[in-house]
Amino acid sequence: MARYFFDLHNGSGLTRDEEGRELEDNDEARREALVGIRSVLGAEVANGSIDLDGRMEVLNENREILFTIPFSDAVAVNQPK
């Protein structure tokens, strides 16, 4: 198990993950990041808007960035026909 941190960058600025989570591997960390992004976007939709111009950085226990997921990669947007 390794500790991962999930730092959120959006219109509100930077929200640093100070605690992190123990996870099996990078694949599990990616899944957790997507869940987190979708939760943030769900709250935005509940308030009547959505801003896909954000990202989540996934960091290792040394706070080194392993990968970044743009909000736009966390959802599929289907435009009306």
DSSP file (Angstrom, degrees, kcal/mol; ACC not computed):
  #  RESIDUE AA STRUCTURE BP1 BP2  ACC     N-H-->O    O-->H-N    N-H-->O    O-->H-N    TCO  KAPPA ALPHA  PHI   PSI    X-CA   Y-CA   Z-CA
    1    1 A M              0   0    0      0, 0.0     2,-0.3     0, 0.0    23,-0.2   0.000 360.0 360.0 360.0 142.8    0.0    0.0    0.0
    2    2 A A  E     -A   23   0A   0     21,-2.6    21,-2.9    19,-0.1     2,-0.5  -0.919 360.0-112.7-129.3 156.2    1.2    3.5   -0.8
    3    3 A R  E     -A   22   0A   0     -2,-0.3     2,-0.4    19,-0.2    58,-0.3  -0.784  32.5-171.3 -93.2 130.8   -0.1    6.9    0.3
    4    4 A Y  E     -A   21   0A   0     17,-2.8    17,-2.5    -2,-0.5     2,-0.3  -0.925   8.8-153.5-120.0 145.6   -1.6    9.1   -2.5
    5    5 A F  E     -B   59   0B   0     54,-2.3    54,-2.8    -2,-0.4     2,-0.5  -0.918   3.6-153.0-117.9 147.2   -2.6   12.7   -2.3
    6    6 A F  E     -B   58   0B   0     -2,-0.3     2,-0.5    52,-0.2    52,-0.2  -0.888  10.5-170.1-125.8  98.1   -5.3   14.4   -4.4
    7    7 A D  E     -B   57   0B   0     50,-2.4    50,-2.9    -2,-0.5     2,-0.5  -0.782  12.0-148.7 -93.6 128.3   -4.9   18.1   -5.0
    8    8 A L  E     -BC  56  15B   0      7,-2.6     7,-3.0    -2,-0.5     2,-0.5  -0.828  12.4-172.1-102.7 129.5   -7.8   19.8   -6.6
    9    9 A H  E     +BC  55  14B   0     46,-3.0    46,-2.7    -2,-0.5     2,-0.2  -0.982  29.5 127.8-119.6 117.9   -7.4   22.8   -8.9
   10   10 A N  E >  S- C   0  13B   0      3,-2.4     3,-2.5    -2,-0.5    44,-0.1  -0.791  75.0 -60.2-149.6-165.9  -10.6   24.6  -10.0
   11   11 A G  T 3  S+     0   0    0      1,-0.3     3,-0.1    -2,-0.2    43,-0.0   0.696 129.6  58.3 -60.2 -19.7  -12.3   28.0  -10.2
   12   12 A S  T 3  S-     0   0    0      1,-0.3     2,-0.3     3,-0.0    -1,-0.3   0.490 114.5-117.4 -86.3  -4.4  -12.0   28.2   -6.4
   13   13 A G  E <   -C   10   0B   0     -3,-2.5    -3,-2.4     2,-0.1     2,-0.5  -0.804  59.0 -15.5 106.4-149.0   -8.3   27.8   -6.5
   14   14 A L  E     -C    9   0B   0     -2,-0.3     2,-0.6    -5,-0.2    -5,-0.2  -0.831  47.2-170.5-100.8 129.4   -6.2   25.0   -5.0
   15   15 A T  E     -C    8   0B   0     -7,-3.0    -7,-2.6    -2,-0.5     2,-0.3  -0.947  18.5-152.0-116.4 107.5   -7.5   22.6   -2.4
   16   16 A R        -     0   0    0     -2,-0.6     2,-0.9    -9,-0.2    -9,-0.1  -0.580  12.4-131.4 -82.5 138.8   -4.6   20.6   -1.1
   17   17 A D        +     0   0    0     -2,-0.3   -10,-0.1     1,-0.2    -1,-0.1  -0.809  27.5 178.5 -85.7 108.6   -5.2   17.1    0.2
   18   18 A E  S    S+     0   0    0     -2,-0.9    -1,-0.2     1,-0.1   -11,-0.0   0.674  74.6  40.1 -87.4 -18.7   -3.4   17.2    3.6
   19   19 A E  S    S-     0   0    0      1,-0.0    -1,-0.1   -15,-0.0    -2,-0.1   0.847  83.7-168.5 -99.7 -42.0   -4.3   13.6    4.7
   20   20 A G        -     0   0    0    -14,-0.1     2,-0.3   -17,-0.1   -15,-0.2  -0.085  19.7-101.6  72.5 178.8   -4.0   11.4    1.6
   21   21 A R  E     -A    4   0A   0    -17,-2.5   -17,-2.8   -19,-0.0     2,-0.6  -0.995  16.8-120.2-142.0 144.8   -5.2    7.9    1.3
   22   22 A E  E     +A    3   0A   0     -2,-0.3     2,-0.3   -19,-0.2   -19,-0.2  -0.770  45.2 167.4 -83.7 121.2   -3.5    4.4    1.4
   23   23 A L  E     -A    2   0A   0    -21,-2.9   -21,-2.6    -2,-0.6     3,-0.1  -0.909  43.6-118.8-135.5 161.9   -4.2    2.7   -1.9
   24   24 A E  S    S-     0   0    0     -2,-0.3     2,-0.3   -23,-0.2    -1,-0.1   0.925  80.1 -32.8 -66.0 -48.5   -3.0   -0.4   -3.7
   25   25 A D  S  > S-     0   0    0    -24,-0.1     4,-2.1   -23,-0.1     3,-0.2  -0.915  70.8 -73.9-162.6-178.6   -1.6    1.2   -6.9
   26   26 A N  H  > S+     0   0    0     -2,-0.3     4,-2.5     1,-0.2     5,-0.2   0.827 122.7  58.4 -62.4 -32.8   -1.8    4.0   -9.5
   27   27 A D  H  > S+     0   0    0      2,-0.2     4,-2.1     1,-0.2    -1,-0.2   0.922 108.0  45.1 -64.5 -42.6   -4.9    2.4  -11.1
   28   28 A E  H  > S+     0   0    0      2,-0.2     4,-2.3     1,-0.2    -2,-0.2   0.888 112.1  53.0 -66.9 -37.4   -6.8    2.6   -7.8
   29   29 A A  H  X S+     0   0    0     -4,-2.1     4,-2.3     2,-0.2    -2,-0.2   0.894 107.6  51.5 -63.4 -39.8   -5.6    6.1   -7.3
   30   30 A R  H  X S+     0   0    0     -4,-2.5     4,-2.3     2,-0.2    -2,-0.2   0.921 109.7  49.3 -62.9 -43.8   -6.9    7.0  -10.8
   31   31 A R  H  X S+     0   0    0     -4,-2.1     4,-2.1     1,-0.2    -2,-0.2   0.915 111.5  49.1 -61.9 -42.7  -10.3    5.6  -10.0
   32   32 A E  H  X S+     0   0    0     -4,-2.3     4,-2.3     1,-0.2    -1,-0.2   0.884 109.4  52.5 -63.8 -39.0  -10.4    7.5   -6.7
   33   33 A A  H  X S+     0   0    0     -4,-2.3     4,-2.7     2,-0.2    -2,-0.2   0.917 108.6  50.0 -63.4 -43.2   -9.5   10.7   -8.5
   34   34 A L  H  X S+     0   0    0     -4,-2.3     4,-2.6     1,-0.2    -2,-0.2   0.903 109.6  50.9 -62.9 -41.0  -12.3   10.2  -11.0
   35   35 A V  H  X S+     0   0    0     -4,-2.1     4,-1.8     2,-0.2    -1,-0.2   0.921 111.7  48.5 -60.5 -43.9  -14.8    9.6   -8.2
   36   36 A G  H  X S+     0   0    0     -4,-2.3     4,-2.0     2,-0.2    -2,-0.2   0.916 111.9  47.7 -63.4 -44.8  -13.6   12.8   -6.5
   37   37 A I  H  X S+     0   0    0     -4,-2.7     4,-2.7     1,-0.2     5,-0.2   0.932 111.4  50.8 -61.7 -46.0  -13.8   14.9   -9.7
   38   38 A R  H  X S+     0   0    0     -4,-2.6     4,-2.3     1,-0.2    -1,-0.2   0.836 108.0  53.6 -64.0 -32.2  -17.3   13.6  -10.4
   39   39 A S  H  X S+     0   0    0     -4,-1.8     4,-1.9     2,-0.2    -1,-0.2   0.922 110.0  46.8 -65.9 -44.3  -18.4   14.5   -6.9
   40   40 A V  H  X S+     0   0    0     -4,-2.0     4,-1.8     1,-0.2    -2,-0.2   0.935 114.4  47.1 -62.0 -46.8  -17.3   18.0   -7.3
   41   41 A L  H  X S+     0   0    0     -4,-2.7     4,-2.5     1,-0.2    -1,-0.2   0.869 108.4  56.0 -65.2 -36.0  -18.9   18.3  -10.7
   42   42 A G  H  X S+     0   0    0     -4,-2.3     4,-2.1    -5,-0.2    -1,-0.2   0.896 106.7  49.9 -61.5 -40.6  -22.1   16.8   -9.3
   43   43 A A  H  X S+     0   0    0     -4,-1.9     4,-0.9     2,-0.2    -1,-0.2   0.884 110.2  51.0 -65.5 -37.8  -22.3   19.5   -6.7
   44   44 A E  H ><>S+     0   0    0     -4,-1.8     5,-2.1     1,-0.2     3,-0.8   0.932 109.0  50.0 -64.4 -44.8  -21.8   22.1   -9.4
   45   45 A V  H ><5S+     0   0    0     -4,-2.5     3,-2.1     1,-0.3    -2,-0.2   0.899 105.1  57.8 -60.8 -40.4  -24.6   20.7  -11.5
   46   46 A A  H 3<5S+     0   0    0     -4,-2.1    -1,-0.3     1,-0.3    -2,-0.2   0.771 106.7  50.2 -60.8 -24.8  -26.9   20.7   -8.4
   47   47 A N  T <<5S-     0   0    0     -4,-0.9    -1,-0.3    -3,-0.8    -2,-0.2   0.340 127.3-100.7 -95.6   5.3  -26.2   24.5   -8.2
   48   48 A G  T < 5S+     0   0    0     -3,-2.1     2,-0.3     1,-0.2    -3,-0.2   0.562  90.2  70.0  94.9   8.5  -27.1   25.0  -11.9
   49   49 A S      < -     0   0    0     -5,-2.1     2,-0.3    -8,-0.1    -2,-0.3  -0.954  54.5-153.1-148.5 168.8  -23.7   25.2  -13.5
   50   50 A I        -     0   0    0     -2,-0.3     2,-0.5    -5,-0.1    -9,-0.1  -0.976   2.2-165.2-147.2 134.2  -20.7   23.1  -14.5
   51   51 A D        -     0   0    0     -2,-0.3   -40,-0.1     1,-0.1    -7,-0.1  -0.941   7.0-179.9-123.2 107.5  -17.0   24.2  -15.0
   52   52 A L        +     0   0    0     -2,-0.5     2,-1.2     1,-0.2    20,-0.8   0.358  59.1  99.5 -87.2   5.9  -14.8   21.7  -16.7
   53   53 A D        +     0   0    0     18,-0.1     2,-0.3    17,-0.1    -1,-0.2  -0.382  66.4  87.6 -91.6  57.4  -11.8   23.9  -16.5
   54   54 A G        -     0   0    0     -2,-1.2    17,-2.6   -44,-0.1    18,-0.4  -0.831  54.2-159.5-139.9 178.4  -10.3   22.2  -13.5
   55   55 A R  E     -BD   9  70B   0    -46,-2.7   -46,-3.0    15,-0.3     2,-0.5  -0.988  14.2-135.3-157.6 159.3   -8.0   19.3  -12.8
   56   56 A M  E     -BD   8  69B   0     13,-2.2    13,-2.7    -2,-0.3     2,-0.5  -0.991  16.8-153.2-120.8 128.0   -6.9   16.9  -10.1
   57   57 A E  E     -BD   7  68B   0    -50,-2.9   -50,-2.4    -2,-0.5     2,-0.6  -0.864   6.7-151.5 -98.1 130.4   -3.3   16.2   -9.5
   58   58 A V  E     -BD   6  67B   0      9,-3.0     8,-3.4    -2,-0.5     9,-1.4  -0.911  19.8-172.3-104.0 123.2   -2.5   12.8   -8.0
   59   59 A L  E     -BD   5  65B   0    -54,-2.8   -54,-2.3    -2,-0.6     6,-0.2  -0.803  17.8-125.8-117.6 154.2    0.7   12.9   -5.9
   60   60 A N    >   -     0   0    0      4,-2.3     3,-2.4    -2,-0.3   -56,-0.1  -0.211  48.4 -80.9 -86.1-175.3    2.8   10.2   -4.2
   61   61 A E  T 3  S+     0   0    0      1,-0.3   -57,-0.1   -58,-0.3    -1,-0.1   0.701 133.2  54.9 -63.6 -19.4    3.9   10.2   -0.6
   62   62 A N  T 3  S-     0   0    0      2,-0.1    -1,-0.3     0, 0.0     3,-0.1   0.299 119.5-112.5 -92.1   8.0    6.7   12.6   -1.4
   63   63 A R    <   +     0   0    0     -3,-2.4     2,-0.4     1,-0.3    -2,-0.1   0.799  68.6 147.4  62.4  32.6    4.1   15.0   -2.9
   64   64 A E        -     0   0    0      1,-0.0    -4,-2.3     2,-0.0     2,-0.3  -0.833  56.1-108.8 -94.4 135.2    5.5   14.4   -6.4
   65   65 A I  E     +D   59   0B   0     -2,-0.4    -6,-0.3    -6,-0.2     3,-0.1  -0.473  35.8 177.6 -68.5 124.1    2.9   14.6   -9.1
   66   66 A L  E     -     0   0B   0     -8,-3.4     2,-0.3     1,-0.4    -7,-0.2   0.844  66.2 -25.3 -90.2 -44.3    2.3   11.2  -10.6
   67   67 A F  E     -D   58   0B   0     -9,-1.4    -9,-3.0     2,-0.0    -1,-0.4  -0.979  54.6-132.6-163.9 164.3   -0.4   12.2  -13.1
   68   68 A T  E     -D   57   0B   0     -2,-0.3   -11,-0.2   -11,-0.2   -13,-0.0  -0.968  10.2-159.0-125.6 138.4   -3.1   14.9  -13.7
   69   69 A I  E     -D   56   0B   0    -13,-2.7   -13,-2.2    -2,-0.4     2,-0.1  -0.959  14.4-142.3-119.7 114.5   -6.7   14.3  -14.7
   70   70 A P  E >   -D   55   0B   0      0, 0.0     3,-1.8     0, 0.0     4,-0.4  -0.450  22.4-121.1 -67.4 145.8   -8.5   17.2  -16.3
   71   71 A F  G >  S+     0   0    0    -17,-2.6     3,-2.0     1,-0.3     4,-0.5   0.876 112.5  63.9 -53.4 -38.1  -12.2   17.5  -15.2
   72   72 A S  G 3  S+     0   0    0    -20,-0.8     3,-0.4   -18,-0.4    -1,-0.3   0.711  97.5  56.2 -63.9 -19.2  -13.1   17.2  -18.9
   73   73 A D  G <  S+     0   0    0     -3,-1.8    -1,-0.3     1,-0.2    -2,-0.2   0.554  97.2  64.9 -85.1  -8.1  -11.7   13.6  -18.9
   74   74 A A  S <  S+     0   0    0     -3,-2.0     2,-0.3    -4,-0.4    -1,-0.2   0.591 106.3  34.0 -92.5 -11.7  -13.9   12.6  -16.0
   75   75 A V  S    S-     0   0    0     -4,-0.5     2,-0.5    -3,-0.4    -1,-0.0  -0.957  70.3-128.2-140.3 157.1  -17.2   12.9  -17.8
   76   76 A A        -     0   0    0     -2,-0.3     2,-0.6     2,-0.0    -3,-0.1  -0.938  23.3-153.6-103.6 128.1  -18.7   12.5  -21.2
   77   77 A V        -     0   0    0     -2,-0.5     2,-0.7    -5,-0.1    -2,-0.0  -0.907   5.8-162.3-105.9 117.3  -20.7   15.5  -22.4
   78   78 A N        -     0   0    0     -2,-0.6     3,-0.1     3,-0.0    -2,-0.0  -0.886  10.4-147.5-102.3 116.6  -23.4   14.7  -24.9
   79   79 A Q        -     0   0    0     -2,-0.7    -2,-0.0     1,-0.1     2,-0.0  -0.527  26.9-100.2 -80.0 146.4  -24.6   17.7  -26.8
   80   80 A P              0   0    0      0, 0.0    -1,-0.1     0, 0.0     0, 0.0  -0.328 360.0 360.0 -63.4 149.5  -28.2   17.9  -27.9
   81   81 A K              0   0    0     -3,-0.1    -2,-0.0    -2,-0.0    -3,-0.0   0.439 360.0 360.0 -92.7 360.0  -28.9   17.0  -31.5
